[in-house]
Amino acid sequence: VLEQPPKYRPVKIGFWTPPFYYGWVIIIVIFIAEFIGSAASMMGFPLFVQPLREEFGWSLTTVVATATFHSMFLMASAPILGPLLDRYGGRPLMSLGAVIVCISLVFTSRVQEIWQLWLFYGVTAGIGINMLGHLAASVVVPKWFIRRRGRAMAITTIAN
């Protein structure tokens, strides 16, 4: 049984009601979060491969294994984070994901051993970026949009 779409009700913010649908504000926030998550994730990591090799003398295979761990933990955390997003919503998990990503990137900047890079960037940042980015968008956006859902999802996906 398909649910009927809810009637449009303007969101009141204090005494002010925005002149547009508030879901678009949510889309902007998710767009920014996905953009940051994408930059901190697989799009930004290749920039650091050569400097890490030169600084620490690690092999290319060893450094690139970090991206493998990162992808594995992005995928492995999804079945756990999905139900949590359904239960608690996007705001607390995206906020926690942002904190985890920030902390993991600070620790990543201080690594001295390869296992530290694997732990802080591969594992911790992978889970945090999943909380912050696309998984959260795919759960939050459909809750705000019945009509124009495809357009809203496309806008958030552009950031990735």
HELIX and SHEET records of a PDB file:
HELIX    1   1 GLY A   23  ALA A   40  1                                  18    
HELIX    2   2 PRO A   46  PHE A   56  1                                  11    
HELIX    3   3 LEU A   60  TYR A   88  1                                  29    
HELIX    4   4 GLY A   90  THR A  108  1                                  19    
HELIX    5   5 ILE A  114  LEU A  117  1                                   4    
HELIX    6   6 TRP A  118  ALA A  125  3                                   8    
HELIX    7   7 GLY A  126  LEU A  132  1                                   7    
HELIX    8   8 HIS A  134  TRP A  144  1                                  11    
HELIX    9   9 ARG A  149  ILE A  158  1                                  10    
END                                                                             
